[in-house]
Amino acid sequence: MLLRAAIRHWSASIKRAAYIAYAIWLLGTAGWFFHRCSGSGQWAARAYADLGVQVVDYTVPFDNYREHSGLFWLLNHRKIRPPHLLEKPGVDPEEGEPWDLARDYVGYRPTDREHPVRISHVDRKRSQLIYVTDTYGVYKGDLENIDSRVAHMDYTSLVFGGLSDGDVHALSDFAAKGGVLLAEFNTFCDPTDDSARRHMESVFGVQWTEWVGRVFADPYDTSDVPHWLPREFARQYPDRELPHSPILLLIGRDGTLEVLPGPSLIDVAPRVVMTPEGTHRYPNAPGDAPYYFWFGVVSAQPDTVVQARLKLPNLARMPELLARIGVRPDPPALTEHVYQKGKALYLVGDFADLDFDPGAYDNDDAIAEGAKKVSALTGLSTAPSFWRFYAPVLDQLLREGVDHAAQRAPAR
């Protein structure tokens, strides 16, 4: 009797242990399956890819590298291998590393201010995509406040910047031979000279109207507003007072100012809206996002596809101004132009320049999650246009580039 009872107890214990082990295995399997199906799991499962991306940034006075920070986040999100890794001998084809903000670009480097590099002076043979984030440049006034990272707020002399004739020929030749060329504000506005600008306009299929704009929340905020604004406004409009409300500032190349006030930020902000062509091309980019920072006003050539527009606010004096400079109330924001064997895409805003932390990139759901947070944002921020427009557009372009590269790659 005692023996049978002991055996039954022992058998029950074995069953309980088996059940517990099975439950642990089941939970572990479910956890593994959940991780593999989650955004972070899907990101981890994707392989790194060689896309031959070359980034150009001539506007890097400080070591925050913000003019190309948004683009680098997207390159890391899409797991594009950076140039510094491709230069290493004997690197495992499956190996990947994050893009280095301080070294994986061509241009002006805060770590070596005496030796800026132009895109025309580097090897472009392996490049499939060149992205020009900014060529406005670095100025003497920037170098007076390096430790505080305060950009110049008044007129000052150029140290390095603008596209040279050599740069323009290098970029146009790259596109003509089948490369994909992307650029954004400021690529061919000042300080790039007229002949170089006209050449770039023909490549991108757009024409700069010689006007630029930006939203300011408080025209009297000396930490944000250029110091020349109140001075020039008083000179051009001696009988008017600079508004005490948010403004949309439009500046002509000849120095003409148009200051358009509104009751709130959202009232003076242009909005990025997708065209039917853009919605078809980029179905994951909803657009309809306010844009507060620097932009150029351009018009598109007849053979250029306009994929997004910058809908300007309907403010007093706006219709007269637009009629004077010859543009419609929603000038292009994103264009695509076939240039010989390649194509050139132009973004009229400073979209790769981030003023916020986008968070972790190692999650396939990061862009969709970021877009959900936009409605809760208030005040000046690049976040709405980044999450609802720029990030989904660039992510699709990079994804297509990866797929195309994989199709062309020889089987291992």
Secondary structure in CASP SS format (residue, H / E / C, confidence):
PFRMAT SS
TARGET T0000
AUTHOR 0000-0000-0000
METHOD secondary structure of the structure
MODEL  1
M C 1.00
L H 1.00
L H 1.00
R H 1.00
A H 1.00
A H 1.00
I H 1.00
R H 1.00
H H 1.00
W H 1.00
S H 1.00
A H 1.00
S H 1.00
I H 1.00
K H 1.00
R H 1.00
A H 1.00
A H 1.00
Y H 1.00
I H 1.00
A H 1.00
Y H 1.00
A H 1.00
I H 1.00
W H 1.00
L H 1.00
L H 1.00
G H 1.00
T H 1.00
A H 1.00
G H 1.00
W H 1.00
F H 1.00
F H 1.00
H H 1.00
R H 1.00
C H 1.00
S C 1.00
G H 1.00
S H 1.00
G H 1.00
Q H 1.00
W H 1.00
A H 1.00
A H 1.00
R C 1.00
A C 1.00
Y C 1.00
A E 1.00
D C 1.00
L C 1.00
G C 1.00
V E 1.00
Q E 1.00
V E 1.00
V E 1.00
D E 1.00
Y C 1.00
T C 1.00
V C 1.00
P C 1.00
F C 1.00
D C 1.00
N C 1.00
Y C 1.00
R H 1.00
E H 1.00
H H 1.00
S H 1.00
G H 1.00
L H 1.00
F H 1.00
W H 1.00
L H 1.00
L H 1.00
N H 1.00
H H 1.00
R C 1.00
K C 1.00
I E 1.00
R C 1.00
P C 1.00
P H 1.00
H H 1.00
L H 1.00
L H 1.00
E C 1.00
K C 1.00
P C 1.00
G C 1.00
V C 1.00
D C 1.00
P C 1.00
E C 1.00
E C 1.00
G C 1.00
E C 1.00
P C 1.00
W C 1.00
D C 1.00
L C 1.00
A C 1.00
R C 1.00
D C 1.00
Y C 1.00
V E 1.00
G E 1.00
Y C 1.00
R C 1.00
P C 1.00
T C 1.00
D C 1.00
R C 1.00
E C 1.00
H C 1.00
P C 1.00
V C 1.00
R C 1.00
I H 1.00
S H 1.00
H H 1.00
V C 1.00
D C 1.00
R C 1.00
K C 1.00
R C 1.00
S C 1.00
Q C 1.00
L E 1.00
I E 1.00
Y E 1.00
V E 1.00
T E 1.00
D E 1.00
T C 1.00
Y C 1.00
G C 1.00
V E 1.00
Y E 1.00
K C 1.00
G C 1.00
D H 1.00
L H 1.00
E H 1.00
N C 1.00
I C 1.00
D C 1.00
S C 1.00
R C 1.00
V C 1.00
A C 1.00
H C 1.00
M C 1.00
D C 1.00
Y C 1.00
T C 1.00
S C 1.00
L E 1.00
V E 1.00
F E 1.00
G C 1.00
G C 1.00
L C 1.00
S C 1.00
D H 1.00
G H 1.00
D H 1.00
V H 1.00
H H 1.00
A H 1.00
L H 1.00
S H 1.00
D H 1.00
F H 1.00
A H 1.00
A H 1.00
K C 1.00
G C 1.00
G C 1.00
V E 1.00
L E 1.00
L E 1.00
A E 1.00
E E 1.00
F C 1.00
N C 1.00
T C 1.00
F C 1.00
C C 1.00
D C 1.00
P C 1.00
T C 1.00
D C 1.00
D H 1.00
S H 1.00
A H 1.00
R H 1.00
R H 1.00
H H 1.00
M H 1.00
E H 1.00
S H 1.00
V H 1.00
F H 1.00
G C 1.00
V E 1.00
Q E 1.00
W E 1.00
T E 1.00
E E 1.00
W E 1.00
V E 1.00
G E 1.00
R E 1.00
V E 1.00
F E 1.00
A C 1.00
D C 1.00
P C 1.00
Y C 1.00
D C 1.00
T C 1.00
S C 1.00
D C 1.00
V C 1.00
P C 1.00
H C 1.00
W H 1.00
L H 1.00
P H 1.00
R H 1.00
E H 1.00
F H 1.00
A H 1.00
R H 1.00
Q H 1.00
Y C 1.00
P C 1.00
D C 1.00
R C 1.00
E C 1.00
L C 1.00
P C 1.00
H C 1.00
S C 1.00
P C 1.00
I E 1.00
L E 1.00
L E 1.00
L E 1.00
I E 1.00
G E 1.00
R C 1.00
D C 1.00
G C 1.00
T C 1.00
L E 1.00
E E 1.00
V E 1.00
L E 1.00
P E 1.00
G C 1.00
P C 1.00
S C 1.00
L H 1.00
I H 1.00
D H 1.00
V H 1.00
A C 1.00
P C 1.00
R E 1.00
V E 1.00
V E 1.00
M E 1.00
T C 1.00
P H 1.00
E H 1.00
G H 1.00
T H 1.00
H H 1.00
R H 1.00
Y C 1.00
P C 1.00
N C 1.00
A C 1.00
P C 1.00
G C 1.00
D C 1.00
A E 1.00
P E 1.00
Y C 1.00
Y C 1.00
F C 1.00
W C 1.00
F E 1.00
G E 1.00
V E 1.00
V E 1.00
S E 1.00
A E 1.00
Q C 1.00
P C 1.00
D C 1.00
T C 1.00
V E 1.00
V E 1.00
Q E 1.00
A E 1.00
R E 1.00
L E 1.00
K E 1.00
L C 1.00
P C 1.00
N C 1.00
L C 1.00
A C 1.00
R C 1.00
M H 1.00
P H 1.00
E H 1.00
L H 1.00
L H 1.00
A H 1.00
R H 1.00
I H 1.00
G C 1.00
V C 1.00
R C 1.00
P C 1.00
D C 1.00
P C 1.00
P E 1.00
A E 1.00
L E 1.00
T E 1.00
E E 1.00
H E 1.00
V E 1.00
Y E 1.00
Q C 1.00
K C 1.00
G E 1.00
K E 1.00
A E 1.00
L E 1.00
Y E 1.00
L E 1.00
V C 1.00
G E 1.00
D C 1.00
F C 1.00
A C 1.00
D C 1.00
L C 1.00
D C 1.00
F C 1.00
D C 1.00
P C 1.00
G C 1.00
A C 1.00
Y C 1.00
D C 1.00
N C 1.00
D C 1.00
D C 1.00
A H 1.00
I H 1.00
A H 1.00
E H 1.00
G H 1.00
A H 1.00
K H 1.00
K C 1.00
V H 1.00
S H 1.00
A H 1.00
L C 1.00
T C 1.00
G C 1.00
L C 1.00
S C 1.00
T C 1.00
A H 1.00
P H 1.00
S H 1.00
F H 1.00
W H 1.00
R H 1.00
F H 1.00
Y H 1.00
A H 1.00
P H 1.00
V H 1.00
L H 1.00
D H 1.00
Q H 1.00
L H 1.00
L H 1.00
R H 1.00
E H 1.00
G H 1.00
V H 1.00
D H 1.00
H H 1.00
A H 1.00
A H 1.00
Q H 1.00
R H 1.00
A C 1.00
P C 1.00
A C 1.00
R C 1.00
END
